Amino acid sequence: MTVLTLLRESLGALIDTDEGSLEEARADRSGHAAPGRPLAVVHAECVDDVQKTMRIATETRTPVVVRGAGTGLAGAANAGSGEIVLSLRRMTKIHEVRPDDLLAVVEPGILNADLNTELARHGLWWAPDPASRDISTVGGNIATGAGGLLCAKYGVVRDAVLGVDLVLADGRLLHLGHRSVKGVTGLDLTALVVGSEGTLGVVVGATLKLRRLVPGEICTITATFPDVRAAAAASAAVTAAGVQPAIMELMDAASLAAVHALLSLPAPTSGAAQLTIQTDGPAAVAEAATIAEILRAHEGVTVVSRDRAEGERLLAIRRSMHAAMASLGTTLIEDVSVPRSAMPAMFDEIARIEQEYALTIPTVAHAGDGNLHPNFLFDGPEAPPEVWAAADELFRAAIRLGGTLTGEHGIGVLKRRWLADELGEDQWQLQRQIAAVFDPLGILNPGRVFSPDA
């Protein structure tokens, strides 16, 4: 009996073999597509559907690729030949919201923004704030260990997950973590699952750590600088001064010009880079004044606004970066992080690589935490060799500066060849061994994170 027959007998109408669905499941927003087409898409609607799928996959030794909204940027959820796509997008329930305990229990398919719309009715919010919040799922945020604009002050996904419900490769269901603020019983398997990119199990539920909505004003500061290095130095100075903005975003000249063109805004000054910073809470006004003073001392032409609507309009410019890059061609959107004091040096490295490879690499950064997103533009469906050579230089530069290959997008398939360079051989082997304990047959997202031929 074939895998497809077993799936149809067990899951009926949840099995999708439409050509359009299969083609869509091959790609994400990285510009990368898996070779071939998957066997089928399973549109799971409950935990039992996931368990049935994994039991069949284990019985038949069939690889499974877990997928949410398909907004990833590392190719981790792209399915190819001979693989089952396990889609969690229909699992969108909010099972519980507890304002007294500051937690919620949710299914993985709910969109980040939809969750926060519902939580706001209770005076609450979930802090992770990826730029893709309107289109990315909570499960996808957990799988990649997502960050976003607010994480310098309010933390990343790992800081906001108390526990997960995890279906293992053989169909067993585990309840990891806790509902209490504290909990150190045994190994922290919840933290291990966050950012594991679907290689350890299928997250079918999450207990999330919430915050109360921040009271007080929101102030937005914009500052333009003669070049990107000056902007990076100014952002490092803000951090060094001990002020903690909620958001501090940097756009270099190429990215700023592209977004202005997309949104039909007046063209910025040639070569100019921009910082957009928000402060919030009871001290927002005083903190904004301190930050503005620092920016002006670093050549920044600075404006402060206390109007929330104006602040959202200004942040919309930063959030439009991906759309602006897509309008220019195929984009390899990269994701490196360095210590915040090393940001000026990292921008120097990007300028060097641009010159050496005759490329323009528009770059934005979560300057509050040193997370940079360089964008490599090219024509055609696959990045040419010179783009990968330039990316190789960029990754190695980030590691030399004390940084990392990825701050929030994950390794997926696009960065797996550099993983051992950062981890070292011993840790790389240990991580592979840990993954094998969870998935001894190697059927969960095979070839993602760890190279298949290693």
C-alpha positions as CSV (number, residue, x, y, z in Angstrom):
1,M,0.0,0.0,0.0
2,T,1.4,3.4,-1.0
3,V,2.1,6.3,1.4
4,L,-0.6,8.3,-0.4
5,T,-3.1,5.5,0.0
6,L,-2.4,5.2,3.7
7,L,-2.7,9.0,4.2
8,R,-6.0,9.1,2.3
9,E,-7.4,6.2,4.2
10,S,-6.5,7.8,7.5
11,L,-7.1,11.5,6.9
12,G,-9.5,11.6,3.9
13,A,-10.2,15.1,2.7
14,L,-7.3,16.6,4.6
15,I,-5.0,15.2,1.9
16,D,-4.2,17.7,-0.9
17,T,-2.5,16.7,-4.1
18,D,-3.5,19.7,-6.2
19,E,-0.6,20.8,-8.4
20,G,-0.9,24.3,-7.3
21,S,-0.7,23.3,-3.6
22,L,2.3,21.1,-4.2
23,E,4.1,23.8,-6.2
24,E,3.5,26.4,-3.5
25,A,4.9,24.1,-0.8
26,R,8.3,23.9,-2.7
27,A,9.2,27.5,-1.8
28,D,9.2,30.2,0.9
29,R,10.2,33.8,0.8
30,S,13.9,33.2,0.6
31,G,13.8,32.8,-3.2
32,H,14.9,29.2,-2.8
33,A,12.7,26.3,-4.0
34,A,13.2,22.6,-3.2
35,P,13.9,20.2,-6.2
36,G,11.0,18.2,-7.3
37,R,7.5,18.2,-5.9
38,P,6.3,16.7,-2.6
39,L,3.9,13.7,-2.4
40,A,1.0,15.6,-0.8
41,V,0.0,18.3,1.6
42,V,-1.7,17.2,4.8
43,H,-3.9,20.1,6.1
44,A,-3.9,19.1,9.8
45,E,-6.8,20.5,11.8
46,C,-6.0,19.0,15.2
47,V,-3.3,17.2,17.2
48,D,-4.7,13.8,16.2
49,D,-4.2,14.6,12.5
50,V,-0.6,15.4,13.2
51,Q,-0.1,12.1,15.1
52,K,-1.7,10.0,12.4
53,T,0.5,11.6,9.8
54,M,3.7,11.0,11.8
55,R,2.8,7.4,12.5
56,I,2.3,6.7,8.8
57,A,5.6,8.6,8.0
58,T,7.4,6.5,10.5
59,E,5.9,3.2,9.3
60,T,6.8,4.0,5.7
61,R,10.1,5.8,6.4
62,T,8.7,8.9,4.5
63,P,10.3,12.3,5.2
64,V,8.0,15.0,6.6
65,V,8.4,18.8,6.2
66,V,6.4,20.8,8.7
67,R,5.0,24.1,7.3
68,G,3.2,27.1,8.5
69,A,2.5,30.2,6.4
70,G,5.6,29.7,4.2
71,T,7.1,33.1,5.1
72,G,10.5,31.7,6.2
73,L,13.7,33.1,4.7
74,A,16.1,30.1,5.0
75,G,14.3,27.3,3.0
76,A,13.6,25.2,6.1
77,A,9.9,24.5,5.2
78,N,10.4,23.9,1.5
79,A,9.3,20.4,0.5
80,G,10.6,18.4,-2.5
81,S,10.5,15.0,-4.1
82,G,9.2,12.2,-1.9
83,E,8.3,14.3,1.1
84,I,5.0,14.8,2.9
85,V,4.1,18.4,3.7
86,L,2.5,18.7,7.1
87,S,0.7,22.0,7.1
88,L,-0.4,23.4,10.5
89,R,-2.0,26.6,9.0
90,R,-5.5,25.4,9.9
91,M,-4.7,25.0,13.6
92,T,-5.5,28.5,14.7
93,K,-7.4,28.1,18.0
94,I,-6.7,30.1,21.1
95,H,-7.5,27.6,23.9
96,E,-6.9,29.8,26.8
97,V,-6.0,33.4,27.9
98,R,-5.1,34.0,31.5
99,P,-4.6,37.7,32.4
100,D,-4.0,36.7,36.0
101,D,-1.2,34.4,35.1
102,L,0.0,36.4,32.0
103,L,-0.2,33.3,29.7
104,A,-2.0,32.0,26.7
105,V,-2.3,28.5,25.3
106,V,-2.6,28.6,21.5
107,E,-2.3,26.4,18.4
108,P,0.7,26.9,16.0
109,G,-1.2,28.1,12.9
110,I,-2.5,31.4,14.3
111,L,-0.9,34.5,12.8
112,N,1.2,36.6,15.2
113,A,-0.8,39.8,14.5
114,D,-4.1,38.0,14.9
115,L,-3.1,36.7,18.3
116,N,-2.1,40.1,19.5
117,T,-5.4,41.6,18.2
118,E,-7.2,39.1,20.4
119,L,-4.9,39.6,23.4
120,A,-5.3,43.4,23.2
121,R,-9.0,42.9,24.3
122,H,-7.6,41.6,27.6
123,G,-5.0,44.4,27.9
124,L,-2.2,41.9,27.0
125,W,0.3,41.2,24.2
126,W,2.9,38.7,23.1
127,A,6.1,40.6,22.7
128,P,7.9,38.9,19.7
129,D,7.4,41.3,16.8
130,P,8.9,40.1,13.5
131,A,8.5,42.4,10.5
132,S,6.4,39.6,9.0
133,R,4.0,39.6,12.0
134,D,0.9,40.1,9.8
135,I,1.6,37.0,7.7
136,S,3.8,34.7,9.9
137,T,2.4,32.1,12.3
138,V,3.3,31.6,16.0
139,G,4.4,28.1,15.2
140,G,6.8,29.4,12.5
141,N,8.0,32.1,15.0
142,I,8.8,29.3,17.4
143,A,10.4,27.0,14.8
144,T,12.8,29.7,13.7
145,G,13.4,31.4,17.1
146,A,12.1,34.6,15.5
147,G,13.0,38.1,16.8
148,G,11.9,41.3,15.3
149,L,11.8,45.0,15.9
150,L,11.0,45.0,19.7
151,C,13.3,42.3,20.8
152,A,16.1,44.5,22.2
153,K,13.8,45.6,25.0
154,Y,11.2,42.9,25.2
155,G,13.1,39.8,24.2
156,V,12.9,37.2,21.4
157,V,10.6,34.1,21.0
158,R,12.7,32.0,23.3
159,D,12.0,34.5,26.1
160,A,8.3,34.3,25.5
161,V,7.5,30.6,25.4
162,L,6.8,28.7,28.7
163,G,6.1,25.4,27.1
164,V,5.2,23.5,23.9
165,D,3.2,20.4,23.0
166,L,5.4,18.4,20.7
167,V,4.5,15.4,18.5
168,L,7.6,13.3,18.0
169,A,8.5,11.6,14.7
170,D,6.8,8.3,15.8
171,G,3.6,10.1,16.8
172,R,4.0,10.3,20.5
173,L,2.8,13.6,22.2
174,L,4.9,15.3,24.8
175,H,4.0,18.3,27.0
176,L,7.2,20.2,27.6
177,G,7.8,23.2,29.9
178,H,5.4,24.6,32.5
179,R,2.7,27.2,33.2
180,S,4.5,28.7,36.2
181,V,6.9,31.7,36.0
182,K,9.7,29.5,37.3
183,G,10.5,25.9,36.4
184,V,13.8,24.1,36.3
185,T,12.7,20.4,36.6
186,G,15.0,18.4,34.3
187,L,16.6,19.6,31.1
188,D,15.0,22.6,29.4
189,L,13.6,20.8,26.3
190,T,11.3,23.7,25.5
191,A,14.2,26.0,24.9
192,L,15.8,23.3,22.8
193,V,12.7,23.0,20.6
194,V,12.5,26.8,20.1
195,G,14.6,27.5,17.0
196,S,15.0,23.8,16.0
197,E,13.4,24.4,12.6
198,G,11.2,21.3,12.6
199,T,14.0,18.9,13.1
200,L,13.1,17.6,16.6
201,G,9.3,17.3,16.4
202,V,6.1,19.0,15.4
203,V,4.9,21.9,17.7
204,V,1.2,21.5,18.0
205,G,0.6,23.8,20.8
206,A,2.3,26.5,22.8
207,T,2.0,28.1,26.3
208,L,3.1,31.7,25.8
209,K,4.4,34.2,28.3
210,L,2.5,37.4,27.9
211,R,3.0,41.1,29.0
212,R,0.5,43.7,29.9
213,L,0.1,46.5,27.4
214,V,2.7,49.2,28.0
215,P,1.2,52.3,29.6
216,G,2.3,55.8,28.8
217,E,3.4,57.6,25.6
218,I,5.2,56.4,22.6
219,C,7.8,58.7,21.1
220,T,9.3,58.2,17.6
221,I,12.7,59.6,16.7
222,T,14.0,59.7,13.1
223,A,17.5,60.8,12.3
224,T,19.3,60.9,8.9
225,F,23.1,60.6,8.7
226,P,25.6,61.3,5.9
227,D,26.4,57.6,5.6
228,V,25.6,54.3,7.1
229,R,28.8,54.1,9.3
230,A,27.8,57.3,11.0
231,A,24.3,55.9,11.6
232,A,25.7,52.6,13.0
233,A,28.1,54.5,15.3
234,A,25.2,56.6,16.6
235,S,23.1,53.5,17.4
236,A,26.1,52.0,19.2
237,A,26.4,55.2,21.2
238,V,22.7,55.0,22.2
239,T,23.3,51.5,23.5
240,A,26.5,52.5,25.3
241,A,24.7,55.4,27.0
242,G,22.4,52.9,28.8
243,V,19.2,54.1,27.3
244,Q,16.8,51.3,26.3
245,P,14.6,52.1,23.3
246,A,11.8,49.7,22.4
247,I,12.8,49.9,18.7
248,M,16.0,51.0,17.0
249,E,16.0,50.3,13.3
250,L,18.7,51.3,10.8
251,M,18.3,51.6,7.0
252,D,21.3,52.1,4.7
253,A,21.2,54.4,1.7
254,A,20.3,51.7,-0.8
255,S,17.5,50.2,1.3
256,L,16.1,53.6,2.2
257,A,16.0,54.7,-1.5
258,A,14.3,51.5,-2.5
259,V,11.5,51.9,0.0
260,H,11.0,55.5,-0.8
261,A,10.6,54.6,-4.4
262,L,8.2,51.8,-3.6
263,L,6.0,54.0,-1.5
264,S,6.3,57.0,-3.8
265,L,8.0,59.2,-1.2
266,P,10.4,61.9,-2.0
267,A,13.9,60.6,-2.7
268,P,16.2,60.7,0.3
269,T,19.5,62.6,0.1
270,S,22.1,60.5,-1.9
271,G,24.1,58.3,0.4
272,A,22.0,59.1,3.5
273,A,21.2,56.4,6.1
274,Q,18.4,56.6,8.6
275,L,17.7,55.5,12.2
276,T,14.1,55.1,13.3
277,I,13.8,54.7,17.1
278,Q,10.8,54.4,19.4
279,T,10.7,54.8,23.2
280,D,7.7,53.7,25.2
281,G,6.3,53.6,28.8
282,P,6.2,56.2,31.5
283,A,9.8,57.4,30.7
284,A,9.3,57.6,26.9
285,V,9.5,61.4,26.6
286,A,12.7,61.7,28.7
287,E,14.4,58.8,27.0
288,A,13.5,60.3,23.6
289,A,15.1,63.6,24.5
290,T,18.3,61.8,25.7
291,I,18.5,59.7,22.5
292,A,17.9,62.8,20.3
293,E,20.8,64.5,22.0
294,I,23.1,61.6,21.3
295,L,22.0,61.3,17.7
296,R,22.6,65.0,17.1
297,A,26.1,64.7,18.6
298,H,26.8,62.0,15.9
299,E,25.8,64.1,12.8
300,G,22.2,63.0,12.9
301,V,19.5,65.4,11.6
302,T,16.9,64.5,14.2
303,V,13.2,64.9,14.6
304,V,11.1,63.7,17.6
305,S,7.3,62.9,17.3
306,R,4.9,62.1,20.1
307,D,2.1,61.3,17.7
308,R,1.4,57.5,17.6
309,A,-0.1,57.5,14.1
310,E,3.0,59.4,12.8
311,G,5.2,56.8,14.5
312,E,3.4,53.9,12.9
313,R,3.7,55.7,9.5
314,L,7.5,56.1,10.0
315,L,7.9,52.4,11.0
316,A,5.9,51.4,8.0
317,I,8.8,52.6,5.9
318,R,11.1,50.0,7.7
319,R,8.5,47.3,7.5
320,S,8.2,47.8,3.7
321,M,11.8,46.7,3.2
322,H,11.0,43.2,1.9
323,A,8.4,44.4,-0.6
324,A,10.9,47.0,-1.8
325,M,13.6,44.4,-2.4
326,A,11.1,42.1,-4.2
327,S,10.3,45.0,-6.6
328,L,14.0,45.1,-7.6
329,G,14.5,41.4,-8.5
330,T,15.1,38.1,-6.8
331,T,16.5,38.6,-3.3
332,L,18.6,36.5,-1.0
333,I,17.7,38.1,2.4
334,E,20.5,37.4,4.8
335,D,20.6,37.5,8.6
336,V,23.8,37.9,10.6
337,S,24.2,39.3,14.1
338,V,27.2,40.9,15.8
339,P,27.9,42.6,19.1
340,R,26.3,46.0,19.0
341,S,29.6,47.8,19.4
342,A,30.8,45.9,16.3
343,M,28.1,47.2,14.0
344,P,30.2,50.0,12.4
345,A,32.9,47.5,11.6
346,M,30.3,45.1,10.1
347,F,29.1,47.8,7.8
348,D,32.7,48.4,6.8
349,E,32.9,44.7,5.9
350,I,29.7,45.0,3.8
351,A,31.1,48.0,2.0
352,R,34.4,46.0,1.3
353,I,32.4,43.1,0.0
354,E,30.3,45.3,-2.3
355,Q,33.4,46.8,-3.8
356,E,35.2,43.4,-4.1
357,Y,32.3,41.7,-5.9
358,A,30.9,44.7,-7.7
359,L,27.5,44.3,-5.9
360,T,25.1,46.6,-4.2
361,I,23.9,45.0,-0.9
362,P,21.0,47.0,0.6
363,T,21.1,46.4,4.3
364,V,18.7,47.1,7.2
365,A,19.4,46.3,10.8
366,H,17.8,45.8,14.2
367,A,20.4,48.2,15.5
368,G,19.1,47.7,19.1
369,D,20.5,44.2,19.2
370,G,23.1,44.1,16.4
371,N,21.1,42.0,13.9
372,L,21.7,42.9,10.3
373,H,19.8,41.9,7.2
374,P,21.9,42.3,4.1
375,N,20.1,41.8,0.8
376,F,21.7,40.2,-2.3
377,L,19.8,41.1,-5.5
378,F,20.1,39.1,-8.7
379,D,18.1,38.0,-11.7
380,G,16.6,34.5,-12.2
381,P,15.4,31.8,-9.7
382,E,18.8,30.8,-8.2
383,A,21.6,32.9,-6.7
384,P,24.7,32.9,-9.0
385,P,28.1,31.8,-7.7
386,E,29.4,35.4,-7.2
387,V,26.5,36.1,-4.8
388,W,27.2,33.0,-2.7
389,A,30.9,33.9,-2.7
390,A,30.1,37.4,-1.4
391,A,27.7,35.8,1.2
392,D,30.5,33.5,2.3
393,E,32.7,36.5,2.9
394,L,29.9,38.2,4.8
395,F,29.2,35.2,7.1
396,R,32.8,34.8,7.9
397,A,33.2,38.5,8.7
398,A,30.3,38.3,11.1
399,I,31.9,35.4,12.9
400,R,35.3,37.1,13.0
401,L,33.6,40.1,14.7
402,G,32.2,37.8,17.5
403,G,28.8,37.4,15.8
404,T,26.7,34.6,14.4
405,L,25.4,33.3,11.1
406,T,21.8,33.9,12.0
407,G,20.0,36.0,14.5
408,E,16.4,35.1,13.7
409,H,15.8,33.5,10.3
410,G,17.5,30.1,11.1
411,I,19.8,27.9,9.2
412,G,17.4,26.0,6.9
413,V,19.1,24.7,3.8
414,L,20.7,28.0,2.8
415,K,23.3,28.2,5.6
416,R,23.9,24.6,6.6
417,R,27.3,24.5,4.9
418,W,28.6,27.2,7.3
419,L,27.1,25.7,10.5
420,A,30.2,23.7,11.6
421,D,32.4,26.8,10.9
422,E,30.6,28.6,13.7
423,L,29.9,25.8,16.1
424,G,33.2,23.8,15.8
425,E,33.3,20.1,15.0
426,D,32.6,18.8,18.5
427,Q,29.5,20.9,19.1
428,W,28.3,20.3,15.6
429,Q,28.5,16.5,16.1
430,L,26.8,16.8,19.5
431,Q,23.9,18.7,18.0
432,R,23.4,16.0,15.3
433,Q,23.4,13.4,18.0
434,I,20.8,15.2,20.0
435,A,18.5,15.5,16.9
436,A,18.9,11.8,16.3
437,V,17.6,11.1,19.8
438,F,14.3,12.9,18.9
439,D,14.2,11.5,15.4
440,P,16.2,8.3,15.1
441,L,15.0,7.6,11.5
442,G,15.9,11.1,10.3
443,I,12.5,11.7,8.7
444,L,11.7,15.2,10.2
445,N,12.9,18.0,7.9
446,P,15.8,15.9,6.6
447,G,18.6,18.0,5.1
448,R,17.5,21.2,6.9
449,V,20.0,22.7,9.4
450,F,22.4,19.7,9.1
451,S,23.9,18.8,5.7
452,P,22.4,15.5,4.4
453,D,25.8,14.1,3.3
454,A,27.7,14.8,6.5
